[in-house]
Amino acid sequence: MDYSKAVGAILYVGDLENDNPAFIKAWISIGVRSDERLKPKFDCQYSVDYDRLAAFLRLLRDNDFQFKDHVLVG
């Protein structure tokens, strides 16, 4: 989905189940998987491994913060 026209849309990134209320309210929600041994139950649309988070954030910045879901796999 192309969210580039969603002016004022909130993108929320979190790594704990405590983030679920914010995931639900955000336009775009991304759970960060920080440890393979942990299996948090995220209520988010997307997820990213911690080791790919910096690359994702750089890509987001380089694309003028216009999120496209094809940049995340998982």
N, CA, C and O atoms as a Tripos MOL2 file, in Angstrom:
@<TRIPOS>MOLECULE
protein
  296   295    74     0     0
PROTEIN
NO_CHARGES

@<TRIPOS>ATOM
      1 N           0.8410   -1.1780    0.0000 N.3       1 MET1
      2 CA          0.0000    0.0000    0.0000 C.3       1 MET1
      3 C           0.8840    1.2380    0.0000 C.2       1 MET1
      4 O           1.9420    1.2420    0.6280 O.2       1 MET1
      5 N           0.4740    2.2600   -0.6780 N.am      2 ASP2
      6 CA          1.2270    3.5100   -0.7520 C.3       2 ASP2
      7 C           0.6240    4.5020    0.2360 C.2       2 ASP2
      8 O          -0.5070    4.9580    0.0650 O.2       2 ASP2
      9 N           1.3950    4.8280    1.2730 N.am      3 TYR3
     10 CA          0.9210    5.7560    2.2910 C.3       3 TYR3
     11 C           1.4200    7.1800    2.0510 C.2       3 TYR3
     12 O           1.2380    8.0460    2.9070 O.2       3 TYR3
     13 N           2.0410    7.4310    0.9100 N.am      4 SER4
     14 CA          2.6820    8.7210    0.6750 C.3       4 SER4
     15 C           1.7030    9.8930    0.6710 C.2       4 SER4
     16 O           2.1210   11.0310    0.8860 O.2       4 SER4
     17 N           0.4310    9.6510    0.4370 N.am      5 LYS5
     18 CA         -0.5460   10.7330    0.3970 C.3       5 LYS5
     19 C          -1.2720   10.9090    1.7340 C.2       5 LYS5
     20 O          -2.1640   11.7500    1.8490 O.2       5 LYS5
     21 N          -0.9020   10.1380    2.7180 N.am      6 ALA6
     22 CA         -1.5400   10.1980    4.0410 C.3       6 ALA6
     23 C          -0.8980   11.3170    4.8660 C.2       6 ALA6
     24 O          -0.0690   11.0640    5.7400 O.2       6 ALA6
     25 N          -1.2890   12.5320    4.5780 N.am      7 VAL7
     26 CA         -0.7330   13.7050    5.2520 C.3       7 VAL7
     27 C          -1.0550   13.6360    6.7380 C.2       7 VAL7
     28 O          -2.2000   13.4090    7.1300 O.2       7 VAL7
     29 N          -0.0380   13.8350    7.5510 N.am      8 GLY8
     30 CA         -0.2200   13.8170    8.9940 C.3       8 GLY8
     31 C          -0.3460   12.4260    9.5820 C.2       8 GLY8
     32 O          -0.6710   12.2810   10.7600 O.2       8 GLY8
     33 N          -0.0970   11.4040    8.7860 N.am      9 ALA9
     34 CA         -0.1950   10.0350    9.2760 C.3       9 ALA9
     35 C           0.9040    9.7630   10.3050 C.2       9 ALA9
     36 O           2.0320   10.2410   10.1750 O.2       9 ALA9
     37 N           0.5530    8.9960   11.3140 N.am     10 ILE10
     38 CA          1.5010    8.6580   12.3650 C.3      10 ILE10
     39 C           2.0820    7.2790   12.1010 C.2      10 ILE10
     40 O           1.3410    6.3120   11.9240 O.2      10 ILE10
     41 N           3.4020    7.1870   12.0760 N.am     11 LEU11
     42 CA          4.1160    5.9260   11.9890 C.3      11 LEU11
     43 C           4.6850    5.6780   13.3800 C.2      11 LEU11
     44 O           5.4160    6.5120   13.9140 O.2      11 LEU11
     45 N           4.3500    4.5310   13.9650 N.am     12 TYR12
     46 CA          4.8100    4.2100   15.3130 C.3      12 TYR12
     47 C           5.6620    2.9540   15.2570 C.2      12 TYR12
     48 O           5.2790    1.9580   14.6450 O.2      12 TYR12
     49 N           6.8260    3.0080   15.9050 N.am     13 VAL13
     50 CA          7.7460    1.8820   15.9770 C.3      13 VAL13
     51 C           7.9140    1.5210   17.4430 C.2      13 VAL13
     52 O           8.1980    2.3880   18.2690 O.2      13 VAL13
     53 N           7.7410    0.2530   17.7710 N.am     14 GLY14
     54 CA          7.8970   -0.1840   19.1510 C.3      14 GLY14
     55 C           8.4240   -1.6000   19.2180 C.2      14 GLY14
     56 O           8.4160   -2.3280   18.2250 O.2      14 GLY14
     57 N           8.8840   -1.9880   20.4070 N.am     15 ASP15
     58 CA          9.4680   -3.3150   20.5510 C.3      15 ASP15
     59 C           8.9130   -4.1130   21.7340 C.2      15 ASP15
     60 O           9.4770   -5.1420   22.1040 O.2      15 ASP15
     61 N           7.8280   -3.6520   22.3200 N.am     16 LEU16
     62 CA          7.2430   -4.3340   23.4680 C.3      16 LEU16
     63 C           5.7360   -4.4990   23.2860 C.2      16 LEU16
     64 O           5.1030   -3.7380   22.5550 O.2      16 LEU16
     65 N           5.1740   -5.4920   23.9540 N.am     17 GLU17
     66 CA          3.7210   -5.6370   23.9380 C.3      17 GLU17
     67 C           3.0490   -4.4140   24.5510 C.2      17 GLU17
     68 O           1.8960   -4.1140   24.2390 O.2      17 GLU17
     69 N           3.7680   -3.7080   25.4210 N.am     18 ASN18
     70 CA          3.2250   -2.4700   26.0000 C.3      18 ASN18
     71 C           2.9370   -1.4170   24.9320 C.2      18 ASN18
     72 O           2.1870   -0.4730   25.1800 O.2      18 ASN18
     73 N           3.5240   -1.5710   23.7510 N.am     19 ASP19
     74 CA          3.3130   -0.6290   22.6500 C.3      19 ASP19
     75 C           2.0060   -0.8970   21.8960 C.2      19 ASP19
     76 O           1.6230   -0.0990   21.0410 O.2      19 ASP19
     77 N           1.3240   -1.9880   22.1900 N.am     20 ASN20
     78 CA          0.1240   -2.3480   21.4340 C.3      20 ASN20
     79 C          -0.9380   -1.2440   21.3800 C.2      20 ASN20
     80 O          -1.5200   -1.0390   20.3150 O.2      20 ASN20
     81 N          -1.2220   -0.5240   22.4720 N.am     21 PRO21
     82 CA         -2.2260    0.5590   22.3510 C.3      21 PRO21
     83 C          -1.8100    1.6220   21.3220 C.2      21 PRO21
     84 O          -2.6520    2.1470   20.5940 O.2      21 PRO21
     85 N          -0.5290    1.9300   21.2680 N.am     22 ALA22
     86 CA         -0.0540    2.9050   20.2810 C.3      22 ALA22
     87 C          -0.0750    2.3070   18.8760 C.2      22 ALA22
     88 O          -0.3990    3.0010   17.9120 O.2      22 ALA22
     89 N           0.2680    1.0290   18.7550 N.am     23 PHE23
     90 CA          0.1870    0.3710   17.4470 C.3      23 PHE23
     91 C          -1.2240    0.4950   16.8840 C.2      23 PHE23
     92 O          -1.4040    0.7780   15.7000 O.2      23 PHE23
     93 N          -2.2110    0.2840   17.7280 N.am     24 ILE24
     94 CA         -3.6080    0.3080   17.2870 C.3      24 ILE24
     95 C          -4.0130    1.7000   16.8080 C.2      24 ILE24
     96 O          -4.7640    1.8290   15.8410 O.2      24 ILE24
     97 N          -3.5250    2.7280   17.4700 N.am     25 LYS25
     98 CA         -3.9170    4.0960   17.1140 C.3      25 LYS25
     99 C          -3.1310    4.6670   15.9310 C.2      25 LYS25
    100 O          -3.5980    5.5880   15.2600 O.2      25 LYS25
    101 N          -1.9580    4.1280   15.6800 N.am     26 ALA26
    102 CA         -1.0980    4.6580   14.6120 C.3      26 ALA26
    103 C          -1.6450    4.2850   13.2360 C.2      26 ALA26
    104 O          -2.2750    3.2420   13.0630 O.2      26 ALA26
    105 N          -1.3940    5.1460   12.2800 N.am     27 TRP27
    106 CA         -1.7660    4.8780   10.8930 C.3      27 TRP27
    107 C          -0.9310    3.7150   10.3520 C.2      27 TRP27
    108 O          -1.4430    2.8370    9.6560 O.2      27 TRP27
    109 N           0.3590    3.7250   10.6830 N.am     28 ILE28
    110 CA          1.3020    2.6860   10.2810 C.3      28 ILE28
    111 C           2.0110    2.2220   11.5440 C.2      28 ILE28
    112 O           2.5810    3.0450   12.2600 O.2      28 ILE28
    113 N           1.9910    0.9280   11.8360 N.am     29 SER29
    114 CA          2.6180    0.4160   13.0500 C.3      29 SER29
    115 C           3.6380   -0.6640   12.7000 C.2      29 SER29
    116 O           3.3740   -1.5630   11.9010 O.2      29 SER29
    117 N           4.8150   -0.5450   13.3250 N.am     30 ILE30
    118 CA          5.9200   -1.4550   13.0380 C.3      30 ILE30
    119 C           6.4830   -1.9820   14.3510 C.2      30 ILE30
    120 O           6.9480   -1.2120   15.1910 O.2      30 ILE30
    121 N           6.4390   -3.2920   14.5190 N.am     31 GLY31
    122 CA          7.0180   -3.9380   15.6930 C.3      31 GLY31
    123 C           8.4500   -4.3390   15.3960 C.2      31 GLY31
    124 O           8.7430   -4.8790   14.3300 O.2      31 GLY31
    125 N           9.3280   -4.0770   16.3280 N.am     32 VAL32
    126 CA         10.7420   -4.4230   16.1710 C.3      32 VAL32
    127 C          11.0120   -5.7210   16.9250 C.2      32 VAL32
    128 O          10.8150   -5.8000   18.1380 O.2      32 VAL32
    129 N          11.4600   -6.7260   16.2000 N.am     33 ARG33
    130 CA         11.8310   -8.0080   16.8090 C.3      33 ARG33
    131 C          13.2970   -7.9200   17.2100 C.2      33 ARG33
    132 O          14.1830   -7.9170   16.3550 O.2      33 ARG33
    133 N          13.5470   -7.8490   18.5080 N.am     34 SER34
    134 CA         14.9060   -7.6100   18.9790 C.3      34 SER34
    135 C          15.6510   -8.8750   19.3560 C.2      34 SER34
    136 O          16.8790   -8.8580   19.4370 O.2      34 SER34
    137 N          14.9540   -9.9630   19.5850 N.am     35 ASP35
    138 CA         15.6070  -11.1870   20.0460 C.3      35 ASP35
    139 C          14.7800  -12.3820   19.5810 C.2      35 ASP35
    140 O          13.5780  -12.4490   19.8380 O.2      35 ASP35
    141 N          15.4230  -13.3180   18.9020 N.am     36 GLU36
    142 CA         14.7160  -14.4950   18.3830 C.3      36 GLU36
    143 C          14.0520  -15.3000   19.4880 C.2      36 GLU36
    144 O          13.0330  -15.9510   19.2560 O.2      36 GLU36
    145 N          14.6190  -15.2620   20.6890 N.am     37 ARG37
    146 CA         14.0810  -16.0500   21.7990 C.3      37 ARG37
    147 C          12.7780  -15.4670   22.3350 C.2      37 ARG37
    148 O          11.9710  -16.1880   22.9220 O.2      37 ARG37
    149 N          12.5710  -14.1810   22.1370 N.am     38 LEU38
    150 CA         11.3610  -13.5260   22.6180 C.3      38 LEU38
    151 C          10.2920  -13.5670   21.5330 C.2      38 LEU38
    152 O          10.5890  -13.3720   20.3540 O.2      38 LEU38
    153 N           9.0910  -13.8110   21.9180 N.am     39 LYS39
    154 CA          7.9710  -13.8840   20.9640 C.3      39 LYS39
    155 C           6.8400  -12.9620   21.4210 C.2      39 LYS39
    156 O           5.7590  -13.4380   21.7660 O.2      39 LYS39
    157 N           7.0810  -11.6430   21.4270 N.am     40 PRO40
    158 CA          6.0100  -10.7320   21.8480 C.3      40 PRO40
    159 C           4.8380  -10.8040   20.8740 C.2      40 PRO40
    160 O           5.0220  -11.0540   19.6830 O.2      40 PRO40
    161 N           3.6500  -10.5840   21.3850 N.am     41 LYS41
    162 CA          2.4420  -10.5830   20.5620 C.3      41 LYS41
    163 C           2.1070   -9.1440   20.2180 C.2      41 LYS41
    164 O           1.3830   -8.4610   20.9420 O.2      41 LYS41
    165 N           2.6540   -8.7020   19.0940 N.am     42 PHE42
    166 CA          2.4360   -7.3350   18.6360 C.3      42 PHE42
    167 C           1.0980   -7.2180   17.9220 C.2      42 PHE42
    168 O           0.6880   -8.1290   17.2040 O.2      42 PHE42
    169 N           0.4320   -6.1110   18.1180 N.am     43 ASP43
    170 CA         -0.7900   -5.7950   17.3880 C.3      43 ASP43
    171 C          -0.4480   -4.6990   16.3780 C.2      43 ASP43
    172 O          -0.9840   -3.5910   16.4200 O.2      43 ASP43
    173 N           0.4710   -5.0540   15.4630 N.am     44 CYS44
    174 CA          0.9710   -4.0730   14.4930 C.3      44 CYS44
    175 C           0.7940   -4.6020   13.0760 C.2      44 CYS44
    176 O           0.5260   -5.7840   12.8640 O.2      44 CYS44
    177 N           0.9500   -3.7040   12.1190 N.am     45 GLN45
    178 CA          0.7810   -4.0700   10.7140 C.3      45 GLN45
    179 C           2.0250   -4.7240   10.1250 C.2      45 GLN45
    180 O           1.9280   -5.6210    9.2880 O.2      45 GLN45
    181 N           3.1900   -4.2680   10.5670 N.am     46 TYR46
    182 CA          4.4560   -4.7170    9.9990 C.3      46 TYR46
    183 C           5.4150   -5.0570   11.1250 C.2      46 TYR46
    184 O           5.2030   -4.6860   12.2790 O.2      46 TYR46
    185 N           6.4690   -5.7670   10.7690 N.am     47 SER47
    186 CA          7.5320   -6.0180   11.7360 C.3      47 SER47
    187 C           8.8700   -5.9880   11.0080 C.2      47 SER47
    188 O           8.9560   -6.2070    9.8000 O.2      47 SER47
    189 N           9.9000   -5.7120   11.7820 N.am     48 VAL48
    190 CA         11.2490   -5.6420   11.2400 C.3      48 VAL48
    191 C          12.1970   -6.1930   12.2950 C.2      48 VAL48
    192 O          12.0140   -5.9580   13.4900 O.2      48 VAL48
    193 N          13.2010   -6.9190   11.8510 N.am     49 ASP49
    194 CA         14.2290   -7.3910   12.7700 C.3      49 ASP49
    195 C          15.0980   -6.2280   13.2080 C.2      49 ASP49
    196 O          15.3510   -5.3030   12.4370 O.2      49 ASP49
    197 N          15.5480   -6.2810   14.4370 N.am     50 TYR50
    198 CA         16.3470   -5.1870   14.9930 C.3      50 TYR50
    199 C          17.5740   -4.8850   14.1290 C.2      50 TYR50
    200 O          17.9350   -3.7220   13.9510 O.2      50 TYR50
    201 N          18.2110   -5.9200   13.5970 N.am     51 ASP51
    202 CA         19.4220   -5.6890   12.8040 C.3      51 ASP51
    203 C          19.1350   -5.0100   11.4610 C.2      51 ASP51
    204 O          20.0710   -4.5810   10.7870 O.2      51 ASP51
    205 N          17.8750   -4.9030   11.0600 N.am     52 ARG52
    206 CA         17.5020   -4.1990    9.8290 C.3      52 ARG52
    207 C          16.8760   -2.8400   10.0950 C.2      52 ARG52
    208 O          16.5800   -2.0950    9.1610 O.2      52 ARG52
    209 N          16.6730   -2.5160   11.3700 N.am     53 LEU53
    210 CA         15.9830   -1.2830   11.7310 C.3      53 LEU53
    211 C          16.7120   -0.0330   11.2430 C.2      53 LEU53
    212 O          16.0850    0.8560   10.6650 O.2      53 LEU53
    213 N          18.0110    0.0510   11.4620 N.am     54 ALA54
    214 CA         18.7680    1.2390   11.0370 C.3      54 ALA54
    215 C          18.6800    1.4350    9.5230 C.2      54 ALA54
    216 O          18.5120    2.5590    9.0490 O.2      54 ALA54
    217 N          18.7910    0.3520    8.7720 N.am     55 ALA55
    218 CA         18.6960    0.4510    7.3090 C.3      55 ALA55
    219 C          17.3000    0.9170    6.8880 C.2      55 ALA55
    220 O          17.1660    1.7320    5.9750 O.2      55 ALA55
    221 N          16.2610    0.4000    7.5540 N.am     56 PHE56
    222 CA         14.9010    0.8330    7.2580 C.3      56 PHE56
    223 C          14.7250    2.3230    7.5320 C.2      56 PHE56
    224 O          14.1480    3.0430    6.7170 O.2      56 PHE56
    225 N          15.2210    2.7860    8.6800 N.am     57 LEU57
    226 CA         15.0750    4.2030    9.0290 C.3      57 LEU57
    227 C          15.8420    5.1010    8.0590 C.2      57 LEU57
    228 O          15.3670    6.1820    7.7110 O.2      57 LEU57
    229 N          17.0200    4.6630    7.6200 N.am     58 ARG58
    230 CA         17.7710    5.4410    6.6140 C.3      58 ARG58
    231 C          16.9930    5.5090    5.3050 C.2      58 ARG58
    232 O          16.9150    6.5640    4.6760 O.2      58 ARG58
    233 N          16.4180    4.3790    4.8970 N.am     59 LEU59
    234 CA         15.6340    4.3420    3.6630 C.3      59 LEU59
    235 C          14.4190    5.2570    3.7760 C.2      59 LEU59
    236 O          14.0760    5.9650    2.8300 O.2      59 LEU59
    237 N          13.7810    5.2370    4.9240 N.am     60 LEU60
    238 CA         12.6400    6.1210    5.1580 C.3      60 LEU60
    239 C          13.0650    7.5830    5.0450 C.2      60 LEU60
    240 O          12.3870    8.3810    4.3980 O.2      60 LEU60
    241 N          14.1770    7.9280    5.6690 N.am     61 ARG61
    242 CA         14.6940    9.3010    5.5950 C.3      61 ARG61
    243 C          15.0420    9.6660    4.1550 C.2      61 ARG61
    244 O          14.7050   10.7570    3.6930 O.2      61 ARG61
    245 N          15.7070    8.7700    3.4490 N.am     62 ASP62
    246 CA         16.1300    9.0440    2.0760 C.3      62 ASP62
    247 C          14.9540    9.1970    1.1180 C.2      62 ASP62
    248 O          15.0920    9.7840    0.0450 O.2      62 ASP62
    249 N          13.7920    8.6640    1.5100 N.am     63 ASN63
    250 CA         12.5820    8.7810    0.6890 C.3      63 ASN63
    251 C          11.6400    9.8370    1.2360 C.2      63 ASN63
    252 O          10.4210    9.7340    1.0930 O.2      63 ASN63
    253 N          12.2260   10.8710    1.8760 N.am     64 ASP64
    254 CA         11.4430   11.9900    2.4140 C.3      64 ASP64
    255 C          10.3310   11.5220    3.3560 C.2      64 ASP64
    256 O           9.2520   12.1130    3.4060 O.2      64 ASP64
    257 N          10.6120   10.4600    4.0920 N.am     65 PHE65
    258 CA          9.6990    9.9230    5.0990 C.3      65 PHE65
    259 C           8.3680    9.4800    4.5090 C.2      65 PHE65
    260 O           7.3340    9.5190    5.1770 O.2      65 PHE65
    261 N           8.4070    9.0620    3.2600 N.am     66 GLN66
    262 CA          7.2090    8.5050    2.6200 C.3      66 GLN66
    263 C           7.3140    6.9910    2.6930 C.2      66 GLN66
    264 O           8.1260    6.3760    2.0030 O.2      66 GLN66
    265 N           6.4840    6.4050    3.5360 N.am     67 PHE67
    266 CA          6.5120    4.9680    3.7730 C.3      67 PHE67
    267 C           5.8300    4.2120    2.6390 C.2      67 PHE67
    268 O           4.7350    4.5680    2.2040 O.2      67 PHE67
    269 N           6.4890    3.1770    2.1760 N.am     68 LYS68
    270 CA          5.9130    2.2540    1.2040 C.3      68 LYS68
    271 C           6.1050    0.8640    1.8020 C.2      68 LYS68
    272 O           7.2120    0.5160    2.2140 O.2      68 LYS68
    273 N           5.0520    0.0750    1.8540 N.am     69 ASP69
    274 CA          5.1510   -1.2020    2.5610 C.3      69 ASP69
    275 C           6.0980   -2.2020    1.9240 C.2      69 ASP69
    276 O           6.4660   -3.1790    2.5770 O.2      69 ASP69
    277 N           6.5040   -2.0050    0.6910 N.am     70 HIS70
    278 CA          7.4280   -2.9560    0.0730 C.3      70 HIS70
    279 C           8.8430   -2.8480    0.6440 C.2      70 HIS70
    280 O           9.6840   -3.6960    0.3460 O.2      70 HIS70
    281 N           9.1240   -1.8300    1.4510 N.am     71 VAL71
    282 CA         10.4730   -1.7120    2.0310 C.3      71 VAL71
    283 C          10.6460   -2.6220    3.2420 C.2      71 VAL71
    284 O          11.7690   -2.8300    3.7020 O.2      71 VAL71
    285 N           9.5570   -3.1620    3.7610 N.am     72 LEU72
    286 CA          9.6230   -4.0830    4.8960 C.3      72 LEU72
    287 C           9.1260   -5.4410    4.4600 C.2      72 LEU72
    288 O           8.1100   -5.5550    3.7750 O.2      72 LEU72
    289 N           9.8350   -6.4510    4.8520 N.am     73 VAL73
    290 CA          9.4010   -7.8170    4.6050 C.3      73 VAL73
    291 C           9.3690   -8.5170    5.9460 C.2      73 VAL73
    292 O          10.3510   -8.5020    6.6880 O.2      73 VAL73
    293 N           8.2560   -9.1230    6.2510 N.am     74 GLY74
    294 CA          8.1810   -9.8510    7.5200 C.3      74 GLY74
    295 C           6.9580   -9.5600    8.2970 C.2      74 GLY74
    296 O           6.7710  -10.1070    9.3840 O.2      74 GLY74
@<TRIPOS>BOND
     1     1     2 1
     2     2     3 1
     3     3     4 2
     4     3     5 am
     5     5     6 1
     6     6     7 1
     7     7     8 2
     8     7     9 am
     9     9    10 1
    10    10    11 1
    11    11    12 2
    12    11    13 am
    13    13    14 1
    14    14    15 1
    15    15    16 2
    16    15    17 am
    17    17    18 1
    18    18    19 1
    19    19    20 2
    20    19    21 am
    21    21    22 1
    22    22    23 1
    23    23    24 2
    24    23    25 am
    25    25    26 1
    26    26    27 1
    27    27    28 2
    28    27    29 am
    29    29    30 1
    30    30    31 1
    31    31    32 2
    32    31    33 am
    33    33    34 1
    34    34    35 1
    35    35    36 2
    36    35    37 am
    37    37    38 1
    38    38    39 1
    39    39    40 2
    40    39    41 am
    41    41    42 1
    42    42    43 1
    43    43    44 2
    44    43    45 am
    45    45    46 1
    46    46    47 1
    47    47    48 2
    48    47    49 am
    49    49    50 1
    50    50    51 1
    51    51    52 2
    52    51    53 am
    53    53    54 1
    54    54    55 1
    55    55    56 2
    56    55    57 am
    57    57    58 1
    58    58    59 1
    59    59    60 2
    60    59    61 am
    61    61    62 1
    62    62    63 1
    63    63    64 2
    64    63    65 am
    65    65    66 1
    66    66    67 1
    67    67    68 2
    68    67    69 am
    69    69    70 1
    70    70    71 1
    71    71    72 2
    72    71    73 am
    73    73    74 1
    74    74    75 1
    75    75    76 2
    76    75    77 am
    77    77    78 1
    78    78    79 1
    79    79    80 2
    80    79    81 am
    81    81    82 1
    82    82    83 1
    83    83    84 2
    84    83    85 am
    85    85    86 1
    86    86    87 1
    87    87    88 2
    88    87    89 am
    89    89    90 1
    90    90    91 1
    91    91    92 2
    92    91    93 am
    93    93    94 1
    94    94    95 1
    95    95    96 2
    96    95    97 am
    97    97    98 1
    98    98    99 1
    99    99   100 2
   100    99   101 am
   101   101   102 1
   102   102   103 1
   103   103   104 2
   104   103   105 am
   105   105   106 1
   106   106   107 1
   107   107   108 2
   108   107   109 am
   109   109   110 1
   110   110   111 1
   111   111   112 2
   112   111   113 am
   113   113   114 1
   114   114   115 1
   115   115   116 2
   116   115   117 am
   117   117   118 1
   118   118   119 1
   119   119   120 2
   120   119   121 am
   121   121   122 1
   122   122   123 1
   123   123   124 2
   124   123   125 am
   125   125   126 1
   126   126   127 1
   127   127   128 2
   128   127   129 am
   129   129   130 1
   130   130   131 1
   131   131   132 2
   132   131   133 am
   133   133   134 1
   134   134   135 1
   135   135   136 2
   136   135   137 am
   137   137   138 1
   138   138   139 1
   139   139   140 2
   140   139   141 am
   141   141   142 1
   142   142   143 1
   143   143   144 2
   144   143   145 am
   145   145   146 1
   146   146   147 1
   147   147   148 2
   148   147   149 am
   149   149   150 1
   150   150   151 1
   151   151   152 2
   152   151   153 am
   153   153   154 1
   154   154   155 1
   155   155   156 2
   156   155   157 am
   157   157   158 1
   158   158   159 1
   159   159   160 2
   160   159   161 am
   161   161   162 1
   162   162   163 1
   163   163   164 2
   164   163   165 am
   165   165   166 1
   166   166   167 1
   167   167   168 2
   168   167   169 am
   169   169   170 1
   170   170   171 1
   171   171   172 2
   172   171   173 am
   173   173   174 1
   174   174   175 1
   175   175   176 2
   176   175   177 am
   177   177   178 1
   178   178   179 1
   179   179   180 2
   180   179   181 am
   181   181   182 1
   182   182   183 1
   183   183   184 2
   184   183   185 am
   185   185   186 1
   186   186   187 1
   187   187   188 2
   188   187   189 am
   189   189   190 1
   190   190   191 1
   191   191   192 2
   192   191   193 am
   193   193   194 1
   194   194   195 1
   195   195   196 2
   196   195   197 am
   197   197   198 1
   198   198   199 1
   199   199   200 2
   200   199   201 am
   201   201   202 1
   202   202   203 1
   203   203   204 2
   204   203   205 am
   205   205   206 1
   206   206   207 1
   207   207   208 2
   208   207   209 am
   209   209   210 1
   210   210   211 1
   211   211   212 2
   212   211   213 am
   213   213   214 1
   214   214   215 1
   215   215   216 2
   216   215   217 am
   217   217   218 1
   218   218   219 1
   219   219   220 2
   220   219   221 am
   221   221   222 1
   222   222   223 1
   223   223   224 2
   224   223   225 am
   225   225   226 1
   226   226   227 1
   227   227   228 2
   228   227   229 am
   229   229   230 1
   230   230   231 1
   231   231   232 2
   232   231   233 am
   233   233   234 1
   234   234   235 1
   235   235   236 2
   236   235   237 am
   237   237   238 1
   238   238   239 1
   239   239   240 2
   240   239   241 am
   241   241   242 1
   242   242   243 1
   243   243   244 2
   244   243   245 am
   245   245   246 1
   246   246   247 1
   247   247   248 2
   248   247   249 am
   249   249   250 1
   250   250   251 1
   251   251   252 2
   252   251   253 am
   253   253   254 1
   254   254   255 1
   255   255   256 2
   256   255   257 am
   257   257   258 1
   258   258   259 1
   259   259   260 2
   260   259   261 am
   261   261   262 1
   262   262   263 1
   263   263   264 2
   264   263   265 am
   265   265   266 1
   266   266   267 1
   267   267   268 2
   268   267   269 am
   269   269   270 1
   270   270   271 1
   271   271   272 2
   272   271   273 am
   273   273   274 1
   274   274   275 1
   275   275   276 2
   276   275   277 am
   277   277   278 1
   278   278   279 1
   279   279   280 2
   280   279   281 am
   281   281   282 1
   282   282   283 1
   283   283   284 2
   284   283   285 am
   285   285   286 1
   286   286   287 1
   287   287   288 2
   288   287   289 am
   289   289   290 1
   290   290   291 1
   291   291   292 2
   292   291   293 am
   293   293   294 1
   294   294   295 1
   295   295   296 2
@<TRIPOS>SUBSTRUCTURE
     1 MET1         2 RESIDUE 1 A MET
     2 ASP2         6 RESIDUE 1 A ASP
     3 TYR3        10 RESIDUE 1 A TYR
     4 SER4        14 RESIDUE 1 A SER
     5 LYS5        18 RESIDUE 1 A LYS
     6 ALA6        22 RESIDUE 1 A ALA
     7 VAL7        26 RESIDUE 1 A VAL
     8 GLY8        30 RESIDUE 1 A GLY
     9 ALA9        34 RESIDUE 1 A ALA
    10 ILE10       38 RESIDUE 1 A ILE
    11 LEU11       42 RESIDUE 1 A LEU
    12 TYR12       46 RESIDUE 1 A TYR
    13 VAL13       50 RESIDUE 1 A VAL
    14 GLY14       54 RESIDUE 1 A GLY
    15 ASP15       58 RESIDUE 1 A ASP
    16 LEU16       62 RESIDUE 1 A LEU
    17 GLU17       66 RESIDUE 1 A GLU
    18 ASN18       70 RESIDUE 1 A ASN
    19 ASP19       74 RESIDUE 1 A ASP
    20 ASN20       78 RESIDUE 1 A ASN
    21 PRO21       82 RESIDUE 1 A PRO
    22 ALA22       86 RESIDUE 1 A ALA
    23 PHE23       90 RESIDUE 1 A PHE
    24 ILE24       94 RESIDUE 1 A ILE
    25 LYS25       98 RESIDUE 1 A LYS
    26 ALA26      102 RESIDUE 1 A ALA
    27 TRP27      106 RESIDUE 1 A TRP
    28 ILE28      110 RESIDUE 1 A ILE
    29 SER29      114 RESIDUE 1 A SER
    30 ILE30      118 RESIDUE 1 A ILE
    31 GLY31      122 RESIDUE 1 A GLY
    32 VAL32      126 RESIDUE 1 A VAL
    33 ARG33      130 RESIDUE 1 A ARG
    34 SER34      134 RESIDUE 1 A SER
    35 ASP35      138 RESIDUE 1 A ASP
    36 GLU36      142 RESIDUE 1 A GLU
    37 ARG37      146 RESIDUE 1 A ARG
    38 LEU38      150 RESIDUE 1 A LEU
    39 LYS39      154 RESIDUE 1 A LYS
    40 PRO40      158 RESIDUE 1 A PRO
    41 LYS41      162 RESIDUE 1 A LYS
    42 PHE42      166 RESIDUE 1 A PHE
    43 ASP43      170 RESIDUE 1 A ASP
    44 CYS44      174 RESIDUE 1 A CYS
    45 GLN45      178 RESIDUE 1 A GLN
    46 TYR46      182 RESIDUE 1 A TYR
    47 SER47      186 RESIDUE 1 A SER
    48 VAL48      190 RESIDUE 1 A VAL
    49 ASP49      194 RESIDUE 1 A ASP
    50 TYR50      198 RESIDUE 1 A TYR
    51 ASP51      202 RESIDUE 1 A ASP
    52 ARG52      206 RESIDUE 1 A ARG
    53 LEU53      210 RESIDUE 1 A LEU
    54 ALA54      214 RESIDUE 1 A ALA
    55 ALA55      218 RESIDUE 1 A ALA
    56 PHE56      222 RESIDUE 1 A PHE
    57 LEU57      226 RESIDUE 1 A LEU
    58 ARG58      230 RESIDUE 1 A ARG
    59 LEU59      234 RESIDUE 1 A LEU
    60 LEU60      238 RESIDUE 1 A LEU
    61 ARG61      242 RESIDUE 1 A ARG
    62 ASP62      246 RESIDUE 1 A ASP
    63 ASN63      250 RESIDUE 1 A ASN
    64 ASP64      254 RESIDUE 1 A ASP
    65 PHE65      258 RESIDUE 1 A PHE
    66 GLN66      262 RESIDUE 1 A GLN
    67 PHE67      266 RESIDUE 1 A PHE
    68 LYS68      270 RESIDUE 1 A LYS
    69 ASP69      274 RESIDUE 1 A ASP
    70 HIS70      278 RESIDUE 1 A HIS
    71 VAL71      282 RESIDUE 1 A VAL
    72 LEU72      286 RESIDUE 1 A LEU
    73 VAL73      290 RESIDUE 1 A VAL
    74 GLY74      294 RESIDUE 1 A GLY
